[in-house]
Amino acid sequence: MGKLIAPLIFGAAGAAILISLGVWQMQRLEWKQGVLAEIQARINDAPVAVPVQPDPEGDRFLPVAAQGELTGEYLRVLVSQKRVGAGYRIISAFETEGRRILVDRGFMPVQSDDTPAAQGQVAYVGNLHWPEEVDSYTPAPDLAQNLWFARDVPAMADALNTEPVLLIARAATPADAAIAPLPVSTEGIPNDHLNYAITWFSLAIVWLGMTAFLAWRIRREQTQKAT
């Protein structure tokens, strides 16, 4: 029996650690679901006017309504949509109440023949956002082709001579049939805690199985020696 004590203690301790990590991930999952619910509720709030000095943290996802004029200046951001394929997010300069901001008008397929350089009066309802899409692997924009590979609000604002404020359209009046709005949602916010929890609990089961197998082998060897 003495040879079984150390493996059983080691097995129980390892399983306890793995199970506790799984429980912690379940607690993190509950916390993250609460955060996502708060964000979604904020996204769906009644729209307000665009703040005079928006804060990238405090005003992230703020629902806003704005009326003004598209200038015809725009940028294309290469993206891909499920069941649709490759296309562009169209980011346009938008003049509203004496200021210039950016408006993400939505998605246009690459094969579309329509021009996104719209001009004229438009009313938008949407959300402010400062996407964090640029990393060390993001290619620099191809300015000659007017092609960007991520939404970099400060850089796009410099390119279009606007404030570093991005309104992501949920609806436009009049609507542009060639561009489908891609409104802000919580779908792009990662929430992998359930997968992590399943991994830890699975490892705990494997660990306990290995411990049980080791104990069985030790017992079998002891029984064979006794006989």
C-alpha positions in Angstrom: 0.0 0.0 0.0 2.9 2.3 0.7 3.9 2.4 -3.0 0.4 3.7 -3.9 0.4 6.7 -1.5 2.7 8.9 -3.5 1.1 8.4 -6.9 -2.4 8.9 -5.4 -1.4 12.1 -3.7 0.3 13.3 -6.8 -2.7 12.4 -8.9 -5.2 14.0 -6.6 -3.2 17.2 -6.3 -2.8 17.5 -10.1 -6.5 16.8 -10.7 -7.5 19.4 -8.0 -5.3 22.0 -9.7 -6.8 21.3 -13.2 -10.4 21.3 -11.8 -9.8 24.6 -10.0 -8.5 26.1 -13.3 -11.7 24.9 -15.0 -13.8 26.4 -12.3 -12.0 29.7 -12.6 -12.6 29.7 -16.3 -16.3 29.2 -15.7 -16.3 32.1 -13.3 -14.5 34.2 -16.0 -17.1 33.0 -18.5 -19.9 34.4 -16.3 -18.0 37.7 -15.9 -17.4 38.0 -19.6 -21.0 37.3 -20.5 -22.0 40.1 -18.1 -19.6 42.5 -19.8 -20.9 41.5 -23.2 -24.5 42.1 -22.1 -23.5 45.5 -20.8 -21.8 46.4 -24.1 -24.8 45.1 -26.1 -27.2 47.2 -24.0 -25.0 50.3 -24.6 -24.9 49.6 -28.3 -28.7 49.4 -28.4 -29.3 52.6 -26.3 -31.1 55.6 -27.8 -28.8 57.6 -30.1 -27.4 61.0 -29.1 -25.5 63.7 -30.9 -21.9 63.1 -31.6 -20.0 64.5 -28.6 -17.9 67.6 -29.1 -14.7 65.9 -27.8 -15.4 62.1 -27.9 -13.3 59.9 -25.6 -12.0 56.7 -27.3 -12.5 54.8 -24.0 -15.5 56.5 -22.4 -17.5 56.9 -25.7 -16.6 53.5 -27.3 -19.8 52.0 -28.7 -21.8 55.2 -27.9 -25.0 55.2 -30.1 -25.2 58.4 -32.1 -27.2 60.1 -34.8 -25.8 62.7 -37.2 -27.0 64.5 -40.3 -24.7 66.0 -42.8 -23.0 65.7 -46.2 -20.7 63.1 -47.7 -17.9 64.8 -49.5 -17.1 62.1 -52.0 -13.7 61.3 -50.4 -13.4 57.7 -49.2 -11.0 54.9 -48.3 -11.4 51.1 -48.9 -10.6 48.6 -46.2 -10.2 45.0 -47.4 -12.4 42.6 -45.5 -14.2 39.3 -45.9 -17.8 38.4 -45.1 -19.1 34.9 -44.5 -21.1 33.5 -47.4 -20.3 36.6 -49.4 -16.6 36.7 -49.9 -14.1 39.5 -50.2 -15.1 43.1 -50.2 -14.3 46.5 -48.8 -15.5 48.5 -45.9 -16.1 52.0 -47.3 -14.8 54.7 -44.9 -15.9 58.2 -46.0 -15.4 61.8 -45.0 -18.6 63.2 -43.5 -19.3 66.8 -42.8 -21.8 67.4 -40.0 -22.5 70.6 -38.0 -19.3 72.3 -39.0 -16.9 69.4 -38.4 -15.5 66.5 -40.4 -15.6 63.0 -39.1 -15.2 59.5 -40.5 -18.2 57.3 -41.3 -17.9 53.6 -41.9 -20.8 53.2 -44.4 -20.5 49.4 -44.6 -19.6 46.5 -47.0 -19.2 46.6 -50.7 -18.3 43.3 -52.6 -15.1 43.5 -54.7 -17.0 42.6 -57.9 -19.4 45.6 -57.4 -19.4 48.1 -60.3 -21.0 50.8 -58.2 -18.8 53.7 -57.1 -18.7 54.3 -53.4 -17.8 58.0 -53.9 -21.3 59.2 -52.9 -22.0 62.9 -52.3 -24.9 64.7 -50.8 -27.0 64.9 -47.7 -27.3 61.8 -45.5 -28.5 61.0 -42.0 -26.8 58.3 -40.1 -27.6 56.3 -37.0 -24.8 54.2 -35.6 -22.1 53.8 -33.0 -18.8 55.5 -32.3 -15.9 53.1 -32.3 -12.1 53.0 -32.3 -11.3 49.5 -33.6 -8.0 48.0 -32.5 -7.2 46.1 -35.7 -3.7 47.1 -36.4 -0.7 45.0 -35.2 2.8 44.3 -36.3 1.6 42.0 -39.1 -0.7 44.5 -40.7 0.6 45.7 -44.0 0.9 49.4 -44.6 -2.0 50.9 -46.7 -1.5 51.0 -50.5 -2.2 54.6 -51.0 -1.8 54.4 -54.7 -4.7 51.9 -54.9 -6.6 53.5 -52.0 -6.5 50.1 -50.3 -6.2 49.6 -46.5 -5.9 46.4 -44.5 -7.3 47.5 -41.2 -9.2 50.4 -39.7 -6.6 52.7 -38.2 -8.7 55.7 -37.1 -5.9 58.2 -36.5 -4.2 57.3 -39.8 -7.5 57.3 -41.8 -8.4 60.7 -40.2 -5.0 62.1 -41.4 -5.6 60.7 -44.9 -9.1 62.3 -45.2 -8.3 65.4 -43.1 -11.0 64.6 -40.5 -11.2 64.3 -36.7 -10.1 60.9 -35.4 -13.8 60.0 -34.8 -15.4 57.0 -36.6 -19.1 56.6 -36.8 -20.0 53.0 -37.8 -23.4 53.2 -39.6 -26.3 51.0 -38.5 -28.7 52.8 -40.9 -28.6 55.6 -43.4 -31.3 57.8 -44.9 -31.3 57.7 -47.8 -30.0 54.1 -47.9 -27.3 53.2 -50.3 -28.3 50.0 -52.1 -24.7 49.3 -53.1 -23.4 49.2 -49.5 -24.6 47.0 -46.7 -24.1 48.4 -43.2 -21.9 46.4 -40.9 -23.0 47.7 -37.5 -21.2 47.4 -34.3 -21.9 44.2 -32.3 -20.4 42.0 -29.6 -19.8 39.2 -32.1 -16.2 40.2 -32.7 -15.3 40.4 -29.1 -13.5 37.1 -28.1 -15.1 35.0 -25.4 -13.2 31.7 -25.3 -13.6 30.9 -21.6 -15.9 28.0 -22.1 -13.4 26.3 -24.4 -10.7 26.9 -21.9 -12.9 25.4 -19.1 -13.6 22.3 -21.2 -9.9 21.9 -21.9 -9.0 22.1 -18.2 -11.8 19.7 -17.1 -10.8 17.3 -19.9 -7.2 17.3 -18.8 -8.4 16.6 -15.2 -10.3 13.5 -16.5 -7.2 12.4 -18.4 -5.0 13.0 -15.3 -7.4 11.0 -13.1 -7.5 8.2 -15.7 -3.7 8.0 -15.8 -3.5 8.0 -12.0 -6.0 5.2 -11.9 -4.1 3.2 -14.5 -0.8 3.7 -12.6 -2.4 2.6 -9.4 -3.8 -0.5 -11.1 -0.4 -1.4 -12.5 1.2 -1.0 -9.1 -1.5 -3.2 -7.5 -1.1 -5.8 -10.2 2.7 -5.9 -9.7 2.3 -6.3 -6.0 -0.2 -9.1 -6.4 2.1 -10.9 -8.8 5.0 -10.7 -6.4 2.8 -11.9 -3.6 1.8 -15.0 -5.6 
